[in-house]
Amino acid sequence: MNNLRKLLQQARTAIAQGRHEDAAAIYEGILAQDGMADDLDMLLRYARCCEQAGQTDAAIKAYGDVIQQYEKLNESSAIEQLRKIVDMLKPPPPAEIIETIEAIETVKPTSNKNKCRISFDSFSEEELLQMAKKASEQEAYEEAAHLYEEALTRDGMIGKLEIQLRLAWCNEKTGHIDGACELYRDVIQQYEDMNEDQAAEKLRHTLNSLERSAKPFFRRPSAPISETGLVDELMKMGEIIHLEPKQVLCEAGGEPHTLWLLCKGALRFKMKDYADVPDIVYTDETGVVLVGELGVFTQQPRSATVWSEQYADLYAVSASDIRKRREIDAEFNDAMDRLIREKWVTPIISRHALFDRVNEIHRKKIMQKFMPVEFQAGECLVDLDAVHNACYLVQIGCVFFLDTAQGDQTKPMSLLANAMPGDLIHTGGLMKDFKSPCRIVAATNVRLFRLSQEDFEPFTRDRPWLIQTLVHLSRRPSHQQVLHPEEDYLWMTNRTITLNRVGTRKEEW
């Protein structure tokens, strides 16, 4: 075991120094050891090093070995992602073959369409609907959607609400959210024309949930506020307070009603249930430090007791005032989101198994891809057996994992798990065609950060071993689909945020 650890360290050092050929040789030696030939993680690392070293044939063979193992495990999403990598490595075909392929592709869509039209024309509307229903029961939602689309083109079927709703539902199941939303909008308009206000309102609730899951909740600003500018704005919103030495600012377990900006003096932080020496943070007139930001970011009770080490001056800003301004000021809202991403999202994802082997530079790039979304209590984020191409990091509120599909009243509903701020959920959504093993519902009003499969895929291209991590996480039972951050002390402490020149140190009493 010690020898293996030493070899892995040598391989990492070689990669860091750009000696990918040496790293590939080390991984090849590890794979030759007893019991290591089928280690997927090592195979993926070996393949990537071969690729970086220009050993294309060896890389393709190694990726092929991994694909064969995934085929035995029926991991279709992982197979597809790896085949994309292999296709990129293969040399391009000769020019004459390319011309032939382009000619075929030019003709094929029209030919297929005509062929499908002739085939569909031989069935009646009732037969099409029966086939669509059977396809849905067999979870062949793509085929069912095609059949419902064809049925809607028939005389007397255009605008039929029941069929439109079934088609929208199939689009949801296959991850075609835009198509589902368009259909729901059309049905809502028809309900309103018929004065069916209750039905329209219920469907609008579903539409809002889908729209929020498919795109960022907040619009992007036209004039960004800098970090220093954000501090100035917060100071304008606050009032100055003065602390005497040893005066308590807040108690652990207290409500996070206030964000403070320390502009002079020093404060002590003591985590509840931890015996460590209290942390100290200090600044002078040239620096500003945010204090109590974790509670404001997550709306969780205070995690530490804070008191003044000496005389201290702070600006106190109401958390409710911050929330109100975020609702009406897009530039301020975006500046706060950048602050949260940098000072909360980045430290959090570094404590999760999926990202802990990604270096800090690339982790920050991933952090930029997380986009804020919001759901109201009771709204469904992801339905049971649905394809939903994203994962979420919970920032505010609580979500439930349930064992029944939305609207299913045939069996009692059971709570499988719940997720709180800092938890990562639905990581299987980063893999193509992953079907959720449970229904995920907002138990309270929630705010989350959404990472889409499309935004994450480029990172798996350069780090194929992440695919194996995703496969491992997606196989977990439903009640283990909530990923908690490790070493919670490192992120639960009220971390200070340096906006100008500031120092931190730990002292003995």
C-alpha positions as CSV (number, residue, x, y, z in Angstrom):
1,M,0.0,0.0,0.0
2,N,2.8,2.4,0.9
3,N,4.5,1.6,-2.4
4,L,1.3,2.3,-4.3
5,R,0.9,5.6,-2.5
6,K,4.5,6.5,-3.4
7,L,3.9,5.7,-7.1
8,L,0.7,7.8,-7.2
9,Q,2.6,10.7,-5.7
10,Q,5.3,10.3,-8.4
11,A,2.7,10.3,-11.1
12,R,1.1,13.5,-9.8
13,T,4.4,15.2,-9.6
14,A,5.2,14.2,-13.2
15,I,1.9,15.6,-14.4
16,A,2.4,18.8,-12.5
17,Q,5.8,19.2,-14.2
18,G,4.3,18.4,-17.7
19,R,6.0,15.0,-17.9
20,H,2.9,13.1,-19.1
21,E,4.9,10.4,-20.8
22,D,6.6,9.6,-17.5
23,A,3.3,9.7,-15.6
24,A,1.7,7.3,-18.2
25,A,4.6,4.9,-17.6
26,I,4.0,5.0,-13.9
27,Y,0.3,4.4,-14.2
28,E,1.1,1.5,-16.7
29,G,3.3,0.0,-14.0
30,I,0.5,0.3,-11.4
31,L,-2.0,-1.4,-13.8
32,A,0.5,-4.3,-14.2
33,Q,0.3,-5.1,-10.5
34,D,-1.9,-7.9,-9.2
35,G,-5.5,-6.9,-8.9
36,M,-5.1,-3.5,-10.6
37,A,-5.6,-4.3,-14.3
38,D,-9.4,-3.5,-14.1
39,D,-9.1,-0.5,-11.8
40,L,-11.2,2.1,-13.7
41,D,-9.8,5.1,-12.0
42,M,-6.2,4.1,-12.9
43,L,-7.2,3.2,-16.4
44,L,-8.8,6.6,-16.9
45,R,-5.7,8.4,-15.5
46,Y,-3.4,6.3,-17.7
47,A,-5.5,7.0,-20.8
48,R,-5.5,10.7,-20.1
49,C,-1.7,10.8,-19.6
50,C,-1.2,8.8,-22.9
51,E,-3.5,11.3,-24.6
52,Q,-1.5,14.3,-23.2
53,A,1.8,12.6,-24.2
54,G,0.7,12.1,-27.8
55,Q,0.4,8.3,-27.4
56,T,-3.0,8.3,-29.2
57,D,-3.2,4.5,-29.9
58,A,-2.5,3.7,-26.3
59,A,-5.1,6.2,-25.1
60,I,-7.8,4.9,-27.4
61,K,-7.1,1.3,-26.3
62,A,-7.2,2.3,-22.6
63,Y,-10.5,4.2,-23.1
64,G,-11.8,1.2,-25.0
65,D,-11.0,-1.1,-22.0
66,V,-12.9,1.2,-19.7
67,I,-15.9,1.3,-22.2
68,Q,-16.0,-2.5,-22.2
69,Q,-16.2,-2.6,-18.4
70,Y,-19.0,0.1,-18.4
71,E,-20.9,-2.0,-21.0
72,K,-20.9,-4.9,-18.6
73,L,-22.3,-2.5,-16.0
74,N,-24.9,-1.0,-18.4
75,E,-23.5,2.5,-17.7
76,S,-24.8,4.0,-21.0
77,S,-24.2,7.6,-20.0
78,A,-20.5,7.0,-19.0
79,I,-20.0,5.0,-22.3
80,E,-21.4,7.9,-24.4
81,Q,-19.1,10.4,-22.7
82,L,-16.0,8.3,-23.2
83,R,-16.9,7.5,-26.8
84,K,-17.0,11.3,-27.5
85,I,-13.4,11.4,-26.2
86,V,-12.3,8.5,-28.4
87,D,-14.0,10.0,-31.5
88,M,-12.0,13.2,-30.9
89,L,-8.8,11.2,-30.7
90,K,-9.3,9.2,-33.9
91,P,-7.7,10.6,-37.0
92,P,-10.1,12.4,-39.5
93,P,-11.3,10.3,-42.5
94,P,-9.9,11.0,-46.0
95,A,-11.5,13.8,-47.9
96,E,-13.5,11.6,-50.3
97,I,-15.1,9.8,-47.3
98,I,-16.1,13.1,-45.8
99,E,-17.7,14.1,-49.0
100,T,-19.7,10.9,-49.1
101,I,-20.8,11.3,-45.5
102,E,-21.9,14.9,-46.1
103,A,-23.9,13.8,-49.2
104,I,-25.7,11.1,-47.2
105,E,-26.4,13.4,-44.3
106,T,-27.9,16.0,-46.7
107,V,-30.4,13.4,-48.1
108,K,-31.1,11.4,-45.0
109,P,-33.4,13.8,-43.0
110,T,-35.9,14.2,-45.9
111,S,-35.9,10.5,-46.7
112,N,-36.5,9.5,-43.1
113,K,-39.2,12.1,-42.7
114,N,-41.1,10.8,-45.8
115,K,-40.6,7.2,-44.6
116,C,-42.0,8.0,-41.2
117,R,-44.9,9.9,-42.7
118,I,-45.9,7.0,-44.8
119,S,-45.6,4.6,-41.8
120,F,-47.7,6.9,-39.6
121,D,-50.4,7.4,-42.2
122,S,-51.2,3.7,-42.0
123,F,-52.5,4.2,-38.4
124,S,-55.6,5.8,-37.1
125,E,-55.6,8.4,-34.4
126,E,-56.8,5.8,-31.9
127,E,-54.0,3.5,-32.8
128,L,-51.4,6.2,-32.5
129,L,-52.7,7.1,-29.0
130,Q,-52.7,3.5,-27.9
131,M,-49.1,3.0,-29.1
132,A,-48.1,6.2,-27.4
133,K,-49.7,5.1,-24.2
134,K,-47.9,1.8,-24.4
135,A,-44.6,3.4,-25.1
136,S,-45.1,5.7,-22.0
137,E,-45.8,2.7,-19.8
138,Q,-42.6,1.1,-21.0
139,E,-40.8,4.4,-20.3
140,A,-40.0,4.8,-24.0
141,Y,-40.8,8.5,-23.6
142,E,-39.0,9.7,-26.8
143,E,-41.0,7.3,-28.9
144,A,-44.2,8.3,-27.1
145,A,-43.5,12.0,-27.8
146,H,-43.1,11.3,-31.5
147,L,-46.4,9.4,-31.6
148,Y,-48.3,12.2,-29.7
149,E,-46.8,14.8,-32.0
150,E,-48.1,12.8,-35.0
151,A,-51.5,12.4,-33.5
152,L,-51.8,16.2,-33.0
153,T,-51.3,16.8,-36.7
154,R,-54.5,14.8,-37.5
155,D,-57.8,16.5,-38.3
156,G,-59.9,17.0,-35.2
157,M,-56.8,16.5,-32.9
158,I,-55.2,19.9,-33.3
159,G,-55.3,21.8,-30.0
160,K,-56.7,18.9,-28.1
161,L,-55.6,19.6,-24.5
162,E,-55.3,16.1,-23.2
163,I,-52.8,15.1,-25.9
164,Q,-50.8,18.3,-25.5
165,L,-50.5,17.7,-21.8
166,R,-49.4,14.1,-22.4
167,L,-46.8,15.3,-25.0
168,A,-45.5,18.0,-22.5
169,W,-45.2,15.3,-19.8
170,C,-43.1,13.1,-22.2
171,N,-40.9,16.1,-23.0
172,E,-40.3,16.6,-19.3
173,K,-39.3,12.9,-18.9
174,T,-36.8,13.2,-21.7
175,G,-35.3,16.4,-20.5
176,H,-36.8,18.6,-23.3
177,I,-37.8,21.3,-20.9
178,D,-38.2,24.1,-23.5
179,G,-40.6,22.0,-25.5
180,A,-42.6,21.1,-22.4
181,C,-42.8,24.8,-21.3
182,E,-44.0,25.9,-24.7
183,L,-46.8,23.3,-24.7
184,Y,-47.9,24.2,-21.1
185,R,-48.1,27.9,-22.1
186,D,-50.4,27.0,-25.0
187,V,-52.6,24.9,-22.8
188,I,-52.7,27.7,-20.1
189,Q,-53.9,30.2,-22.8
190,Q,-56.6,27.8,-23.9
191,Y,-57.8,27.3,-20.3
192,E,-57.9,31.1,-19.8
193,D,-60.0,31.4,-23.0
194,M,-62.4,28.9,-21.6
195,N,-62.5,30.7,-18.2
196,E,-61.0,27.6,-16.5
197,D,-59.0,29.8,-14.1
198,Q,-58.4,27.1,-11.5
199,A,-56.9,24.7,-14.1
200,A,-54.8,27.5,-15.6
201,E,-53.4,28.5,-12.2
202,K,-52.5,24.9,-11.3
203,L,-50.7,24.4,-14.7
204,R,-49.0,27.7,-14.3
205,H,-47.5,26.4,-11.0
206,T,-46.0,23.5,-13.0
207,L,-44.7,25.8,-15.7
208,N,-43.0,28.1,-13.2
209,S,-41.3,25.2,-11.6
210,L,-39.9,24.0,-14.9
211,E,-38.8,27.4,-16.0
212,R,-36.9,27.9,-12.8
213,S,-35.2,24.6,-13.1
214,A,-34.1,25.3,-16.7
215,K,-32.6,28.7,-16.4
216,P,-31.1,31.2,-13.9
217,F,-33.7,32.9,-11.7
218,F,-32.1,36.3,-11.8
219,R,-31.4,38.3,-15.0
220,R,-27.8,39.4,-15.7
221,P,-27.0,43.0,-15.0
222,S,-25.7,45.5,-17.5
223,A,-23.3,47.4,-15.2
224,P,-21.5,45.1,-12.7
225,I,-20.7,46.4,-9.2
226,S,-17.1,45.8,-8.1
227,E,-16.2,44.1,-4.8
228,T,-15.1,47.4,-3.4
229,G,-18.2,49.1,-4.7
230,L,-20.3,46.4,-3.0
231,V,-18.7,47.2,0.3
232,D,-19.5,50.9,-0.2
233,E,-23.1,50.1,-0.9
234,L,-23.4,47.8,2.2
235,M,-21.9,50.6,4.4
236,K,-24.5,53.1,3.1
237,M,-27.2,50.6,4.0
238,G,-25.9,50.0,7.6
239,E,-25.4,51.9,10.8
240,I,-22.2,52.2,12.8
241,I,-21.9,50.4,16.1
242,H,-19.2,50.5,18.8
243,L,-18.1,47.5,20.9
244,E,-16.4,47.6,24.3
245,P,-13.6,45.0,25.0
246,K,-15.2,41.5,25.7
247,Q,-18.6,42.7,24.5
248,V,-20.6,39.9,22.8
249,L,-21.7,40.7,19.2
250,C,-23.7,37.5,18.7
251,E,-24.3,34.1,20.3
252,A,-24.0,30.6,18.6
253,G,-27.5,29.5,17.7
254,G,-28.9,33.0,17.3
255,E,-30.9,34.1,14.3
256,P,-28.9,35.7,11.3
257,H,-30.7,39.0,11.2
258,T,-27.6,41.1,10.6
259,L,-24.4,41.3,8.5
260,W,-21.5,43.2,10.0
261,L,-18.6,45.0,8.4
262,L,-15.7,45.2,10.8
263,C,-13.7,48.4,10.0
264,K,-11.6,48.8,13.1
265,G,-10.5,46.5,16.0
266,A,-10.4,42.8,16.6
267,L,-13.0,40.0,17.2
268,R,-12.9,36.5,18.6
269,F,-14.9,33.6,17.2
270,K,-15.7,30.4,19.2
271,M,-17.5,27.5,17.4
272,K,-20.1,25.7,19.5
273,D,-19.0,22.2,20.6
274,Y,-15.4,22.7,19.5
275,A,-12.6,22.9,22.0
276,D,-10.1,24.8,19.7
277,V,-8.6,28.1,20.7
278,P,-11.0,30.8,19.5
279,D,-10.1,32.4,16.1
280,I,-9.3,36.0,15.9
281,V,-9.9,38.4,13.1
282,Y,-8.6,42.0,13.0
283,T,-8.4,45.0,10.7
284,D,-7.4,48.6,10.7
285,E,-8.6,51.7,9.1
286,T,-7.4,50.6,5.6
287,G,-9.3,47.3,5.6
288,V,-12.8,45.9,6.0
289,V,-13.9,42.4,7.0
290,L,-17.4,40.9,6.6
291,V,-18.6,39.1,9.7
292,G,-21.6,36.8,10.1
293,E,-21.9,36.4,6.4
294,L,-22.6,32.6,6.6
295,G,-25.8,33.1,8.4
296,V,-27.0,35.7,5.9
297,F,-25.9,33.6,2.9
298,T,-27.7,30.5,4.2
299,Q,-30.3,31.8,6.7
300,Q,-29.1,29.2,9.1
301,P,-28.6,29.9,12.9
302,R,-25.3,31.4,13.9
303,S,-22.6,28.8,14.2
304,A,-20.2,30.7,16.5
305,T,-20.2,33.1,19.4
306,V,-18.4,36.4,18.5
307,W,-17.1,39.0,20.9
308,S,-14.7,41.9,20.8
309,E,-11.1,41.4,21.7
310,Q,-10.6,45.2,22.0
311,Y,-12.5,48.3,21.1
312,A,-14.2,47.6,17.7
313,D,-16.2,49.6,15.2
314,L,-18.6,47.9,12.8
315,Y,-21.3,48.7,10.3
316,A,-24.5,46.7,11.0
317,V,-26.6,45.9,7.9
318,S,-30.1,44.3,8.2
319,A,-30.3,41.0,6.3
320,S,-33.9,41.8,5.4
321,D,-32.8,45.1,3.8
322,I,-30.2,43.1,1.8
323,R,-32.9,40.7,0.6
324,K,-35.3,43.5,-0.4
325,R,-32.6,45.4,-2.4
326,R,-31.6,42.2,-4.2
327,E,-35.2,41.9,-5.4
328,I,-35.3,45.3,-7.0
329,D,-31.6,46.0,-7.9
330,A,-30.1,43.6,-10.5
331,E,-26.6,45.0,-10.3
332,F,-26.5,44.7,-6.5
333,N,-28.0,41.2,-6.7
334,D,-25.4,40.1,-9.1
335,A,-22.6,41.5,-7.0
336,M,-23.9,39.6,-4.0
337,D,-24.1,36.4,-6.1
338,R,-20.4,36.8,-7.1
339,L,-19.5,37.3,-3.5
340,I,-21.5,34.1,-2.5
341,R,-19.9,32.1,-5.3
342,E,-16.4,33.1,-4.4
343,K,-16.6,33.0,-0.6
344,W,-19.2,30.2,0.0
345,V,-19.7,28.0,-3.1
346,T,-16.0,27.5,-3.8
347,P,-15.1,26.5,-0.2
348,I,-18.2,24.2,-0.1
349,I,-17.6,22.3,-3.3
350,S,-14.0,21.7,-2.2
351,R,-15.4,19.7,0.7
352,H,-17.4,17.4,-1.6
353,A,-16.0,14.1,-3.0
354,L,-16.9,15.0,-6.6
355,F,-14.7,18.1,-6.7
356,D,-12.0,17.4,-4.1
357,R,-9.6,16.0,-6.8
358,V,-10.0,19.1,-9.0
359,N,-7.3,21.8,-8.4
360,E,-8.2,25.2,-7.1
361,I,-8.0,27.0,-10.5
362,H,-10.4,24.6,-12.2
363,R,-12.6,24.5,-9.1
364,K,-13.1,28.2,-9.4
365,K,-14.0,27.8,-13.1
366,I,-16.6,25.2,-12.1
367,M,-17.9,27.6,-9.4
368,Q,-18.6,30.2,-12.1
369,K,-20.9,27.8,-13.8
370,F,-23.2,27.4,-10.8
371,M,-26.3,29.6,-11.4
372,P,-28.9,30.6,-8.8
373,V,-32.4,29.3,-8.9
374,E,-35.4,29.5,-6.6
375,F,-38.4,27.3,-5.8
376,Q,-41.4,27.8,-3.7
377,A,-42.4,25.3,-1.0
378,G,-44.1,22.3,-2.5
379,E,-42.6,22.7,-6.0
380,C,-41.0,19.7,-7.6
381,L,-37.4,20.1,-8.7
382,V,-36.9,16.6,-10.2
383,D,-39.6,14.0,-10.6
384,L,-39.2,10.2,-10.0
385,D,-37.7,8.5,-13.1
386,A,-37.4,11.8,-14.9
387,V,-34.3,12.9,-16.9
388,H,-33.1,16.2,-15.4
389,N,-29.7,17.3,-16.7
390,A,-28.3,19.2,-13.7
391,C,-27.2,18.9,-10.1
392,Y,-27.9,21.4,-7.3
393,L,-26.1,22.9,-4.3
394,V,-28.5,23.9,-1.6
395,Q,-28.0,27.5,-0.3
396,I,-31.2,28.3,1.6
397,G,-34.0,26.1,2.8
398,C,-34.7,22.4,2.8
399,V,-35.6,19.9,0.1
400,F,-37.2,16.4,0.6
401,F,-36.4,13.2,-1.3
402,L,-39.7,11.2,-1.8
403,D,-40.3,7.7,-3.1
404,T,-43.4,8.5,-5.3
405,A,-43.9,10.4,-8.6
406,Q,-45.7,13.7,-8.7
407,G,-49.4,13.2,-8.7
408,D,-49.1,9.4,-7.8
409,Q,-51.8,8.6,-5.3
410,T,-51.7,4.8,-5.7
411,K,-49.4,4.3,-2.7
412,P,-48.4,6.1,0.5
413,M,-45.6,8.6,0.2
414,S,-42.4,8.1,2.2
415,L,-39.6,10.5,3.1
416,L,-36.2,9.0,2.0
417,A,-33.9,11.9,2.9
418,N,-33.6,15.6,3.2
419,A,-31.0,18.2,2.2
420,M,-29.9,21.4,3.9
421,P,-27.6,24.3,3.0
422,G,-24.2,23.0,1.9
423,D,-25.5,19.7,0.6
424,L,-25.1,18.7,-3.1
425,I,-28.0,16.8,-4.7
426,H,-28.8,15.0,-7.9
427,T,-25.2,14.6,-9.1
428,G,-26.5,11.8,-11.4
429,G,-28.0,14.7,-13.4
430,L,-24.5,15.5,-14.7
431,M,-24.7,12.2,-16.7
432,K,-26.7,11.9,-19.8
433,D,-30.1,10.1,-19.6
434,F,-29.8,9.6,-15.8
435,K,-33.2,8.8,-14.3
436,S,-33.8,10.1,-10.9
437,P,-34.4,7.3,-8.3
438,C,-36.7,9.6,-6.3
439,R,-38.7,12.8,-6.4
440,I,-37.0,15.9,-5.1
441,V,-39.4,18.5,-3.7
442,A,-38.9,21.9,-2.0
443,A,-39.9,21.4,1.6
444,T,-39.6,25.2,2.2
445,N,-38.9,28.1,0.0
446,V,-35.4,27.3,-1.3
447,R,-32.6,28.9,-3.1
448,L,-30.0,26.7,-4.8
449,F,-27.1,26.9,-7.2
450,R,-27.6,24.9,-10.4
451,L,-24.8,23.2,-12.4
452,S,-26.0,21.9,-15.8
453,Q,-24.7,18.8,-17.5
454,E,-23.8,20.9,-20.5
455,D,-21.6,23.2,-18.4
456,F,-19.9,20.4,-16.5
457,E,-19.2,18.1,-19.5
458,P,-16.0,20.0,-20.7
459,F,-14.4,19.3,-17.3
460,T,-15.0,15.6,-17.7
461,R,-13.3,15.8,-21.1
462,D,-10.0,16.9,-19.4
463,R,-10.6,14.8,-16.3
464,P,-12.1,11.5,-17.4
465,W,-11.7,10.0,-14.0
466,L,-14.6,12.2,-12.9
467,I,-16.9,10.0,-14.9
468,Q,-16.1,7.1,-12.7
469,T,-16.8,9.2,-9.6
470,L,-20.2,10.2,-11.1
471,V,-21.0,6.5,-11.8
472,H,-20.1,5.6,-8.2
473,L,-22.3,8.4,-6.8
474,S,-25.2,7.6,-9.0
475,R,-25.3,4.0,-7.9
476,R,-26.0,4.9,-4.3
477,P,-29.4,4.1,-2.8
478,S,-32.0,6.9,-2.9
479,H,-31.5,7.8,0.8
480,Q,-27.7,8.3,0.1
481,Q,-28.2,10.6,-2.9
482,V,-27.7,13.7,-0.6
483,L,-23.9,14.5,-0.5
484,H,-22.8,16.3,2.7
485,P,-19.6,18.4,2.7
486,E,-16.7,16.8,4.6
487,E,-14.9,18.4,7.6
488,D,-17.8,20.8,8.3
489,Y,-15.7,22.9,10.7
490,L,-13.8,24.3,7.7
491,W,-16.9,25.8,6.2
492,M,-19.3,26.3,9.1
493,T,-17.0,28.8,10.8
494,N,-18.0,32.4,10.1
495,R,-15.3,33.0,7.5
496,T,-14.1,36.5,7.1
497,I,-14.0,38.1,3.7
498,T,-11.1,40.3,2.8
499,L,-12.1,43.3,0.7
500,N,-9.1,45.5,1.2
501,R,-5.9,44.9,3.2
502,V,-6.6,42.7,6.2
503,G,-4.7,40.2,8.4
504,T,-5.8,37.1,10.4
505,R,-4.0,35.1,13.0
506,K,-4.6,32.6,15.8
507,E,-3.4,33.5,19.3
508,E,-3.3,31.9,22.7
509,W,-5.3,33.5,25.5
